[in-house]
Amino acid sequence: MTLDKLINKFINGDASAFDKIYKLTQKSVYYVAISILHDVSLAEDVMQSTYMSVLKNIHSYALGTNAGAWIIKIAKNEAINLKKLTMKEQNFDEAINPAVFGVCELETCGKLTDLAKRLLPEDEFTILMLIIVCGYKRKEIAKMLDMPLSTITWKYQNALSKMRKALEKEE
């Protein structure tokens, strides 16, 4: 079932449709948030505030437009707003806050994801995660991120190239 149909069901009183909306979009929202914030706990906060905002504004969503892009845009704005708030408070001691340096526990992020977080710029990391982890097509990501398809393709190829080179150096 498409996100639009699920949103319509939710608007019409089917509260269980929101669980399905969440399951279809949670990975995308998480990876957009983590690519901006580089902190697992802050990304989880953004997930919560994103879905609260979706619930609050779901009646203003125009059915028939791109629901995934609408939710991603909310997540991106929430993450940017949180980043602005926390930048002034950030602790730059690696022992206390390793996320500032792109490091997280391996069981949370995985070795390759951690490497990608440290190595790639925010936009390339987001695109890489949306394609590889979430399974979105480049055309869908272009709509979500409001970028030309050629830019998405270039950034994706660039990210893959950087990852290959980094992995070859580790061997």
Salt bridges, closest charged atoms under 4 A:
ASP14 OD2 - LYS9 NZ 3.48
ASP114 OD2 - ARG118 NE 3.43
ASP123 OD2 - LYS155 NZ 2.32
GLU124 OE1 - LYS162 NZ 3.12
